[in-house]
Amino acid sequence: MSDLTIYEVSSCSTCRSLAALLAERGVEYEGVEYHETGLDEATIRDLLAKAGLGPRDVLRLREQVVAELGLLDEGVSDDELIASMVAHPRLLQRPIAVRGDRALLARPVERVLELLDE
């Protein structure tokens, strides 16, 4: 089992680019199709903490549901954003790479190398 986990969407071109980069370097990883399996609140909070990011940093702004739910409105709390990500997993930016106690949003995909060089 790999010590690298990638939260991904296999139909996403960025996620496919990351998979190609890792394959090219012979790096195995566990892929989590989070948009299908969903993520609970604790997992999202753990990912954010490991990455040192807030929910606004990983919010997919182009998703239609962002506007529908008014998630960009002033006064929307971090807790509300996280609850929306639990209910609508596609709101979470991708891919997110996790290794040990560190995580990062792999945009650009080469950022994942920061985790591999440790």
GIJO-V887587 format. One record per pair of residues at least 24 apart in sequence whose C-alpha atoms are under 10 Angstrom apart, sorted by sequence separation. I is the first residue (numbers start at 1). J is the second residue. If there is no record, write none. Layout:
((I,J) (I,J))
//
This chain:
((4,28) (5,29) (6,30) (7,31) (8,32) (9,33) (54,78) (55,79) (2,27) (3,28) (4,29) (5,30) (6,31) (7,32) (8,33) (9,34) (10,35) (55,80) (56,81) (59,84) (60,85) (63,88) (65,90) (66,91) (2,28) (3,29) (4,30) (5,31) (6,32) (7,33) (8,34) (9,35) (55,81) (56,82) (59,85) (65,91) (1,28) (2,29) (3,30) (4,31) (5,32) (6,33) (7,34) (8,35) (9,36) (54,81) (55,82) (58,85) (63,90) (64,91) (1,29) (2,30) (6,34) (7,35) (54,82) (63,91) (1,30) (2,31) (62,91) (63,92) (55,85) (60,90) (61,91) (59,90) (60,91) (61,92) (7,39) (59,91) (60,92) (61,93) (58,91) (59,92) (60,93) (45,79) (58,92) (59,93) (60,94) (57,92) (58,93) (59,94) (55,91) (56,92) (57,93) (58,94) (45,82) (55,92) (56,93) (41,79) (44,82) (55,93) (58,96) (44,83) (7,47) (42,82) (41,82) (44,85) (40,82) (41,83) (44,86) (40,83) (41,84) (43,86) (41,85) (42,86) (40,85) (41,86) (44,89) (51,96) (39,85) (40,86) (41,87) (51,97) (38,85) (39,86) (40,87) (51,98) (58,105) (38,86) (39,87) (44,92) (48,96) (50,98) (57,105) (38,87) (39,88) (40,89) (47,96) (50,99) (35,85) (38,88) (39,89) (47,97) (50,100) (51,101) (52,102) (53,103) (35,86) (38,89) (47,98) (50,101) (51,102) (52,103) (53,104) (37,89) (38,90) (49,101) (50,102) (51,103) (52,104) (53,105) (35,88) (36,89) (39,92) (49,102) (50,103) (51,104) (35,89) (36,90) (47,101) (48,102) (49,103) (50,104) (51,105) (34,89) (35,90) (46,101) (47,102) (48,103) (33,89) (34,90) (35,91) (46,102) (47,103) (48,104) (35,92) (46,103) (47,104) (48,105) (34,92) (47,105) (34,94) (33,95) (32,95) (31,95) (32,96) (31,97) (30,97) (29,97) (30,98) (29,98) (29,99) (19,95) (18,95) (15,94) (16,95) (18,97) (14,94) (15,95) (9,90) (14,95) (15,96) (12,94) (12,95) (8,92) (9,93) (7,92) (8,93) (9,94) (10,95) (7,93) (8,94) (9,95) (7,94) (8,95) (22,109) (6,94) (7,95) (8,96) (18,106) (21,109) (22,110) (6,95) (7,96) (8,97) (18,107) (20,109) (21,110) (27,116) (5,95) (6,96) (7,97) (18,108) (19,109) (22,112) (5,96) (6,97) (7,98) (15,106) (17,108) (18,109) (21,112) (22,113) (5,97) (6,98) (14,106) (15,107) (17,109) (18,110) (21,113) (4,97) (5,98) (6,99) (14,107) (16,109) (17,110) (18,111) (4,98) (5,99) (14,108) (15,109) (18,112) (22,116) (3,98) (4,99) (5,100) (14,109) (3,99) (4,100) (2,99) (3,100) (6,103) (5,103) (6,104) (7,105) (4,103) (6,105) (7,106) (6,106) (6,112) (4,112) (4,115) (4,116))
//
